[in-house]
Amino acid sequence: MEELKFAKYFDYSLHLSHELVKEKIDNPKEYQVVWKINNNFVTASAFRYRKDMPFETVIDKEWQVDEQPIYSDKNSFPLNVREKFFKYFGIGKTFNSFGSLYSNDAELFNQLLKFVKSSRLIGAINDDQLLYNVKIMNSNIELPFIEISDKDKIRPVSLIEVSEN
C-alpha cells in the first residue's frame, strides 16, 4: 500500500524536523499533518509514538510490556527515513537555514513533500494499515484509529500547529 507508506514517511519526516529544532530552539511550534482521505480532511498520526520515536510493543512471556524502539534493519522504517532525512537537509552543516525553514509551515510542508517524493524510500515497513489519534475535521469526531484500505486515497494537504490544551 504505497499511499500509506508515503504517509508514514511524511509523518515521520515531520517528526524528525521537530526533533531537530527542539534541540536548538526553546519551545518550538509543533505541527500536525492534515490528511485528505478520500473526501474527508483529518488529522492523524501515521505511526505510534513513544516520546519522540515510533515503537512496537512487545510482550514477553510474563506479560510484561516492553515499549522500546525496535530497529531491526538499517534499510527498514524508521532508520531508512532518518538517515536520508539528515543527509537531505544537510544537518550538521548549518542549523540556521533549517530553523528558518521550520518556522515557515508552508515551506516546511513543501520541502518535506519534495524530500519524501525524491528519496525513493524503499524497504520494510510495518504492515498495519492504521492511522492513529484520528480527528475528522468537519465533524469533530475523534477516533483512536481508523483502518486504511487499498482503495482509499490518502495524501498530506497541510500542516497545522498543535494547540496545547
VENDA-V170425 format. One line per field, one symbol per residue. ss: DSSP state (H for helix, E for strand, - for the rest). A space follows every 10 residues. Layout:
BEGIN
ss->???
END
This chain:
BEGIN
ss->-HHHHHHHHH HHHHHHHHHH HH-------- EEEEEEE--E EEEEE---EE --EE---EE- ----EE---- --------HH HHHHHHHH-- -----HHHHH HHH-HHHHHH HHHHHHHH-- ---------E EEEEEE---- EEEEEEE--- ---EEEEEEE E----
END
